[in-house]
Every structure is written in structure tokens, then in C-alpha cells.
Amino acid sequence: MPGKLKAKIVAGRHLPVMDRASDLTDAFVEVKFGNTTFKTDVCPKSLNPQWNSEWFKFEVDDEDLQDEPLQITVLDHDTYSANDAIGKVYIDIDPLLCTEAASIISGWFPIYDTIHGIRGEINVLVKVELFNDLNRFRQSSCGVKFFCTTSIPYSYRAVMVHGFVEELVVNEDPEYQWIDRIRTPRASNEARQRLISLMSGELQRKIGLKVLEMGGNAVVGYLQCFDLEGESGLVVRAIGTACTLEKFSSGSASITCPHPSTAPPSNACNSPKDGKELVFGEELPLSSGPPTPFRALPSSSSSPPPFSPSKPCSRQSSSSDTDLSLTPKTGMGSGGSAGKEAGPLKTLLRQQTQTTLEQREFPFFTLTSFPPGFLVHVGGVVSARSVKLLDRIHNPDEPETRDAWWEEIRQEIKSHAKALGCHAVVGYSENTSICEEVCILSASGTAAILNPRYMREGCLDVGSIDHRFDDPSPPNCGFCHIPYDELNMPFPAQLAYCYQCRRQKVPDVLFTTIDLPAEAAVTGKGCLIQARLCRLKKKAQGEVNATAISNLLPFMEYELHTQLMNKLKLRSMNALFGLHIQISVGENMLLGLASATGVYLTALPAPGGIQIAGKTPGDLNNEQHVAAIQKRINDAIAKNKELYQINPPELTDEGVGSPIPEPRQRSRIFRSHSESSDELSELDLSHGKKDAFVLEIDDTDAVEDIHSLLTDAPPPAGFHSCSTETMPGIYNWTSGIQMFTSVRVLRLNNTNLTNQGLNKIFTDLCENLLKSFYFKLRSTVPCCLCHLNFTVAVPEEELVQVSVTAVAMTFDKDQNQEKPPEKATTKGGSETEDQLQFPLELSADSSSTSPQPSKISGVAENTIVSTRVSSLEHCSPLPEGRSRSLCSSRSFGVGSVTMVKMTPLSFLPGTRIIKYLGIINMFFIRETTSLREEGGVSGFLHSFIAEVFAMVRAHVAALGGNAVVSYSMKDCVLMENPNKNQAQCLINVSGDAVICVRETDQEQTTNTGQTCGTIDGAT
Amino acid sequence: MAVELDVFVGNTTIMDEEVYQLWLDGYTVNDAVRARMEGGVLDEFDATADVLLSDTMDQYRTFQMCERLLHSPAKLANQLLFQIPPHRQTMLIERYYAFDDVFVREVLGKKLSKGTKKDLDDISAKTGVTLKSCRRQFDNFKRIFKVVEELKGPLVENIRQHFLLSDKLARDYAAIVFFANNRFETGKKKLQYITFQDFAFCAGQLINNWTVGAVGEGLWLLPLANMDVDLDKEFLQELKELKVLITDKDLLDQHKSLVCTALRGKTKAFNEMEANFKNLSRGLVNIATKLTNTKDVRDFFIDLVEKFIEPCRSDRWTAADVKLYLTHYTNSAHILDTFKHQVVWDRYMGVIKSCIFKMYHD
């Protein structure tokens, strides 16, 4: 009996009217955990019932505690007929199982119904008493911390990074079971929500077990996804990076914690002057693996087992814990991947040599930013895709195929990385796109060489930074240096000596999936670069379809890559960070979208321009045309240089006005390569003509390409945008943030569209979305849209859906050229002032609605900043919490709800995260049969997204938190049938619940943060 | 190719005050887009009409979803669906409950019933306020009326607490509720020149002086529901006693001579005042004595205009004249030895005086 779960139902408010006759409701509550159910008394005739129940106690295994959610159902009592359900609340109690996370869940939760949405709120208290259980054969993994954040969380340090963990769990989708024909949509939705909640609980527990086996205590960069495979089932899979984390003592946290906003690189470009330009020549770091040829899967003839909703028979996919499990398990497949790894790994870890990493089955890391010194060299992006046919029937006795699929892809990634001379893959992620029975599995990451010492115990001691480097390369350009052998390069590339240290070779262009390392030197500012592509395909079934898709994929990858490269050149930049390429499959088309943040890395050579070449040189008309286009391109490049403030000293020295005077270019190639090897220069010359940057306008296609290249409008004045956590070149963030989610669906009525037509439509769709964002957020300038995360889907034959989640962050314009280096000192100075301010605020009238005077981070802020902040979101979360607690006594007090900030980033500018309260991982279904009445699909989705936000905020507030970091919307699957007036939508969101405080007042707030929960409960 | 779906949802709900006002004013989405384009939002920010349409639709949807909450503003503060900073909440509520003076002038004193609601088309046509906006304003009146009807305690405070309105707006609503409850006639042609703000001031005077709640703390314990909404019956009864001022010939003459003595030489209109004294005094006292009849309560303002303001105006009294006259008229009654109803007289004349001051203009 390792745990006791206690729940208390306090009160409800704003309940819906369930009895039309009296306009009131007779509400009571059922509290269910596992198979145990308790009920409260009926609170008659009230829309704001006070139950004030006893503590309901559940005595349960910690395994169940991890898997099961606490299920709270609010019902309307009816004497004569069946009780009507008002709605439900699922509470994930995982955060309570970890001593360092939340200690109590207490607060108002929205009561959610899958048909009606939010219907009032309920106040609940939940506690867990865990008994220590040191049974090494246990199945639970309580205490392992999970973080969605893809970097080492603030206020922690990584004692050791163990490596890749993965797991997947499969089940039948309740929506596709026979019983679904006879039950209500509500029952079906709830079965699905509950099942997914169970499955993700189970998945998390199993991952936790693997982490414990590896000797770690946390998973960082936890990425969980659902694959709705339709009739063939439901897959929940997760990957992450196992680490051993240690909490800083509060004193040292501020010094050692690398904070993106406070630890910018020295922006000054002080590389040597005798810069040689090495341009031309396409590097193909994106070695897209040829998609695995279609493989027919043996279809089993046995029928699926009957489904029992109470205890779903999820089958685990890997056999990693077979040797440890006491209970005999059936259906243990042989296809497990991690099982092979777990045992040997432990012993390997003790040896700790460089080869450790290589011998690991998958030396992958889901992290995108790293402690200084962790990343030694970066090779380039590696990706692999494979097209699979989903088998119709699951046989529980059959070895799991999904795991084998992923294993295959990971092997491919690993071999790509090896080809780049790298022993590890960082910024690793996996995703799928499913259409009917075809599934594209994709994985991508950045090949890299890591400092092996980080895999060793106790090596991450922050004090010993200097001893860590075996490699003499300077810290802020080392990662750019090529990891592969320059005489034996995996792909044709142009190398040059590093523009910073002049000692090592660097490539001319670098593509990565990770965030820009904090120490990297950047010239000018970065910007969002997107490549968009549509490819029509014939409608087909089964194998034919899969083959067709397989054949199209390499072309799409190539074109996306070319687009990225051209757009990068057009902006005079030489590196991409946070690259994410998504290929989505629909019945009659494939969509490709690549987003990244382009920057000019000071260490890399200046990019060449783009050269336009006509097909028929003799034609005078044509030549004029070419010249005109060339001029436009050159103008665009010149304009972009100015816009992004890219003016590396080398360029001015050599007086390169026009981007590419071709003859000179050639000669330079010779010159530079004479230093390295003749062989190379010859190779480059031969390559020169097919260069991606010489665009030949020989047909309409190419003209289109050039046009699309030039149509990307730069963001309006005052705006920046990027796909990474922060914008390279901007360091002085103020605390105003606005997170948003936007979804747009386009219906293509035109049946006979060409590829070009589609491309145009798709490009316009993305561009218009961006324009819309800029317009909506125009009052917040100067600001930067960070972490612009586009997701494309083809929900139906003629529909294209784009969903975006991003955050707008304000920054201080006056100082955006350089970071304030004396920040730390000013901070210290203003601290006392803030402490003085504290009691004054307390005594002030709590109902005052005026924005808090923004005392943020001690940067000398002018009044303009503070007013701007107030127009966004309340900058300082803490005073709100305070005023809330004061307000609670007043029945109509303004602001009785905690403000919860949300951001897709791992940090909140101007604040410091003092505590991680646990992972938020929620899955919701919403359905309607009155679509028109709810304002059409837009109205339906608008309220659903708002409801999802509300539920996330409520859960965070109940944990005592005031913010969600690393928030993401993994899935937004919308199905509509306007003719039947119906629609259904599934949304999956995740993030880390945290308590953050303003950077200046850490001490007092620790207490306030912790009392948050109890205050909530009292209201 | 058509946009099938287009939504934008912020964690903190984004609301543009300009669009909110257009929505409140009952503009359709297309009209609002046109209005915004004319307002020059596109010039200051380089955007296309599509962007504007998309933004306007999003905002309209948000407002529609919020509207339910705005009906009981206290809910807005502790609901969870929209994260709106407190100062924005205040703005939303204040604007939602704001009304057009031209509109309220039309329905002031009318019964807030379905019948009146049907007339909103005509009112809309007459005032130029869109029907949608008329409906919102009318429903606001009705909603507040319904809620405070059943509450004890001071009217203005109740409105402010329940609807989280500013003091000024709460006072205006108190006036509207008070007028609707007592059904004061305000629509007659003769009353057209009186603005809503004049009436609101008068309502404030009546609420503060002539209702049960006005008398003082001692009456708090009385089980009276609408202390501020209904006039003090006892007081109205006592007003009958004032009749003696006009029925008793001696008293009337005595009163007149006292007033005239005081006024002589102080105003150009003295002759007219002297000549009209008995008429005016009869007018004011008769109004007082008839207030026990509900019908006459309704005609209170008409009577004031017909019996006092119009005669004065035809004699070209200035506002200062009126003030002077009424001050002396009121004070002189205290010197009358046989007149015993000083307290009632003051309570009556205090309100009459300030109402007439407010109403005496063109």
C-alpha cells in the first residue's frame, strides 16, 4: 500500500441551470480513482453549491498513482430519472508524487463537458501521502521529474546526461470500437479522454523506470505525441533525455544559470581582418535519408479482443523491463529496442570513454540548448523519413511493429550522423503524419560531437569550466568547426578557416535543429525563414499510394532545402537554427513546411549572393529580363543587409558592394583553396555550374521560384520573428509577453490546381497568417514573435490547415544594439528598493486596477516601457498573486483569479523560475452537434482553444504556479461536417508548470509562491 | 479557395477598444471593417483589408463570448475562460453599460417591459442609434432594474457593487431605475428640452431626500424592500399639511409680503414676482399635496414645468431670479408663526428648489 490519495470537494460556482422548472441545479459530485468511487451529498437548488465534503481517501499502489488520473464528475440529482452529468475534471496527480514539485493541488477547476464545453467551476483539494518503498522490482517510477523544457531547467544543474529514452504504448481507439455505434458521443469522447490520460500516465511511468535504471532522476526535453491511427489504433509515444539533475542552492542559481536573456554572446565581431571569402558551392548538410521503401506488413486475420473500458489492455511495446517485472506479462514482444540497451548501458557508463557514446544504441538528445562546453562541434541536420502502411488489425500476441519502425528510422539517423563524423545527435525530434492508412514517420536532429566528460559522473561541476576542454578551440566559435574529415567529406561543401579563431575549418553554411548556443557570436539580427511547398499526388490506395509518397519525398526535401538556402542567401545570412521540417500527407497532396531562424554567424564566411542565369544567352529580350531580375535580387539582398544590420567588417574592407561579381568570385575560390588542397578546388569548380545559387530561368517553374523568393515580406517596422527561443541579436527583453494560438483552414475549391498554383496558395496562407499576427500585436511594438511554430495538416481532401503557437515578447528598443553589461550590478542596487516597495503594495487597496509599476530586472527602463507592458499582460506575476489573496475576502473583488502566463519558451523574460511544479500534459476532445449556433467552425474552435487555455491555467494555478513554460500544442485535429451541423476537435497540449518571480525579489517570494495553493483553496 | 476557419486566441485575451466600441454600437462585421478602414488603421500599419476582416471577426467572436459574462460583471472577475487583466475588465464593463443619452431620454420613465422593447425600432430610427445597440442598452436597464428591485440598502451602492460600475454610471443607472419604477412622465413635448443629465440630477435629489432610505440609519431595520426606489409614503402624506399655505388667506398674504420685502430692489423682475406670487405658490403647494396619488407622481415634472417654470419663463426671469425667488420663498415660510410644518416644508422645498434650478434653462 504505498500511497494514500486524499481528495476534498469544497464548492462549485457558476453551474449551469439543469432544472428548467426552478432555474436551479441539485448538484453532487462523484470522485473516482481507479475502481473506487466516493460521492458527496446533494446540494439542492443552488448554482453555487457548497459541499465542503470530508476527505475522500483512496489507498492505492504508486503504480496506479502514476497511471490514473483523479476523475471528478459533477452531476445533477434527479429523483425520477437518471442523474444528468454536468461535466468532468481530470486531475493528473503526478506532480504530487515528486517531493520537489507541488505538495498540494488546490483551486478552482473548470468543469468540462465534451459536448457543452466549460460549465462552471469546482473547488477541489488533493493531497498524496507516499510511503517509502525501496523495492527494486517496483513498477512505479515516482520521483522522476519530467520537463518539457529542452534545456537544463533553471535552478538545476546537470550532474550527468545519460541519454535517450523512448517508449510507446498502443491501444485500440474507443472511437472505432463496435460499442461506439450504440453509445452517445459524450460517452465515446470521455472513454477516449480517459484512455489517453491512462496511456500517457503509463508511458510516463515506464519512461521513468528506464531513467531510474540508467541511474538518472529526471527526463528533460520530454516530448510526448499521439498518433491517431484510426481503425488500427491509438499510439502514444514519447522520447526524452535522461539526466541526473541537482538543484542549485538559491544563492548560486543566479550566477551559474545560463539565462538566454542575460547571457548573450559578446556581439562584437572581432575576427581577424584578412578574411578570405569562400562562397559558392552548396553544402548539403541535410542528408535526407532515402525514404525506406514501402514494406508490406503481414496482416493478421485474428479479430481484436473485446474492449473493456475499465481496464484497457495497453500493450507495451518494448521489453525493457521484462527482467525486472515480477508479474508475468503476456504478449512480450521481441521487437524491443531499449531492452537491449538498458543492461549494457549501466556498465558502459562506468567506463566513461568517448566510445561510450558511440556504443550507445541511440546517442540522441532531445535538448536544443546546452550547458556551456557541452557541444563541441556541430555537423549539420540529419533527418530520415519513412512511409508505412498501417496494419488494420492489432494482434496483442504479435510483436509490436511500431517500435521496429522507429528503431529503423533511428538507426538511419545514427548512420547519417556517423557519416558526418559525429557520434551524437542533438535537438532530436520525431513526428508522424497520417492520412487514412498511410503514415509518414519522420525524425530529425543535428549531428554533433559532444564533450564526453558530460557523460561522466560529477563532470559538470561548474567550477571546473577551464579543465573541461580537451579541445583548444575558443568557446564561442568551436561549435561551428567541422567535425568531419575535410579530405573525406560526406558531401560537397566549401570550407574556410574560421573567421573568429582562424585555426579551424568551418563550412560556408550551417543548418541545425538546435537553438543558437548562448556563446555563439552573431553579426546583426536574425529572422524567420520559411520554405513552403505543395506537391500534388494522385489519389491511390494501399501500396500504390505509399510508393507514390515515397517517391515524392526526396524531391520535396530537396526543394525545401533549395528554398531555404536561397532565402538564407537573400538575407545575407549563413546559418539556420531551430530548423523544423514538416511533411504532411493528404489524400491528393503533400505539404512541406520548413521553418528556421536565419542568422549570420560571425565565425562563418559571408554568404555569396544569388546569380540569375538565362537559358538562352543569345536572346536579347531574355537577357534584359534576366538583368532586371538580377537587379531586384541584388536590391533585396542589399535591403536585407541593412534591415538585419548585417555588416561584418570583412565585407567593408574588401568593398564588396554588389553581392556577386562573378569572375572575382571564381578567382577567390582558387585562392582560398590553394591553401587546403587542389583536389578540393577542382571539385568546387566542377560544382560551380550546378550551384544552387545560380538560378536558371529556363522555364516557368524557375520564374515562379524566383517570384516566391521575393514575395516574402519582411516583418513591419518594430517587429522581429524567429522560430527559436530567442532572437539572435536582441538581448534586452522586457517582461511583456503574449502567447497565442492561431489556426487557419483554407478550402481549395478549384479542383484542377497545378503544383505552382498550390504553392502560391500555401505561401500566401503562411504569409497572411504572419501579417495577421503583426497587425493584431501592433500595439506591443517593439516586439519579437518567438518560437513561431507552424504545423500543417491536410485534414480533408481539399482542406489545408495551418496552426501556429508563438509568443510575442517586448524588448527595449533603445538598448537593442547591445546588452547592458552592468545588469547584474544594477539589479543588486534596486533590490533594496523593491523590498521597500513590497509592504506598501500590500497595504494599498487590493482592488486597485492600475498596472503595477514595472520594476523589472533593474534595467534603466523609461516610462514608455512600463506603459507598454501594462497594455500586454501584467508583467509581474507575483503582485497579482498577492492582490488576489487580499481580494479573496471581498465577494466582488476584482482579479480573484491568478494570472497565469504561458509561453512556448523555456523562460519568462524579467523573471526567474524558482520552482518546477511538474509537467502539464492534457488531452481534450470537444464535439458539437449545433455548429451553426456556436458560430460555425471558427466559433467552435475559438471557444475550444480558449477553454483549453483556461483549463491549463487552472491546473497550473491549483498546483500553486503562476506560469507555464515550454508550452506547446502538439495536436489540433479538427473534423467538421457543416452539412450535419457537426464538428469534433482534439487538442493535446503540454508544458511545465512553474513558479516564477521577478528577477529582483527572490527571497520573499519563495514563501509566497508556496502559500499560493492554500490561498486558492480558501477562496 | 476560401477561408474555412480562421481563429486567433491569446492567452491574455486581446481586445481592441476601438473594435469593442464598434461592436457595442451595433456595427456589423463588414460595417466595422469599413469604419476601421476609414479610421485609417491601415495607413498607420501596412495591412490589407483581409487582415482587418480577420481581426474584426476574431474580436467580434471574443466579445460575443464575453457578453454572457458581462451580464453579471462579478462573474467576469472570477471566471476562468478569459484571462483579462483587471483594468481591462473594468473598461469592458464600463463600456458595456455605457449608454447613449439620446436613447435613454426616449425610454426614461417608461415601463421596462416587452411592450417598450417592441418600440425600439422606432426609437432606433428616431435617435440614429442602431437597433442592436438600443437592445443592449434597453436590456442593461432591465437587467439592473430586475436585480436591484429585490435588494435592500442604498440603490447607488447596490448597483455599483453588483455591476462593478463607476460611481457616475451607477448614479445614472439609479436614476433610470428610479424613473422606471415611479414611471415619471418625461416624454411630453414640454419636457423635451430637459436632458437626461437634468433628470438624473433630479432623480438623485429625490432619491436622497424623498425616499425611505433617505431619512436615516434608524430606518435600516424596517422590512422595506425598495427603500431607495419608492418615495416615502409617510412623507407624501405629511405633504398634504402644506395646503394651509394657500388655503389660509392670512398665511398666504403674510408669506407674500415677507417674500416681497426681501426681494424688493434686488431684481428687475420684482413686479412680475409680486404679481405672480399667489399663482406660483399655489402651483408648488398643489404639487406637494397631490403627490399621494401615483398618477400625480408621474406628472411631477410636467407639473413643475407647467406650474412654475413656464410662467417664470414667460415673464423672462433669469436663472438668478428664480434662485433668489425660491430661496426667499422657502426661507420666509419659517418666519410664519402659524405654520407648523417646517421640517416637511424644508424636505419638500429643498428638492423642488434644486430640481427647478437644474430644469430652468432653454
Interface residues (C-beta under 8 A of the other chain):
Chain A: R13 H14 W108 P110 I118 E121 P716 Q738 M739 F740 T741 S742 V743 R744 V745 L746 R747 L748 N749 N750 I761 N768 K771 S772 F773 Y774 F775 K776 L777 R778 L799 Q801 S847 T849 S850 P851 S870 L872 E873 H874 S891 F892 G893 V894 G895 S896 V897 M899 V900 K901 M902 G935 G936 V937 S938 G939 L941 H942 S943 I945 A946 E947 F949 A950 R953 A954 L974
Chain B: M1 A2 V3 E4 L5 D6 V7 F8 V9 G10 N11 T12 T13 I14 F45 D46 A47 T48 D50 V51 L52 S54 D55 M57 D58 R61 T62 Q64 M65 A74 K75 A77 N78 Q79 L80 L81 F82 Q83 P85 P86 H87 Q89 T90 Q161 H162 L164
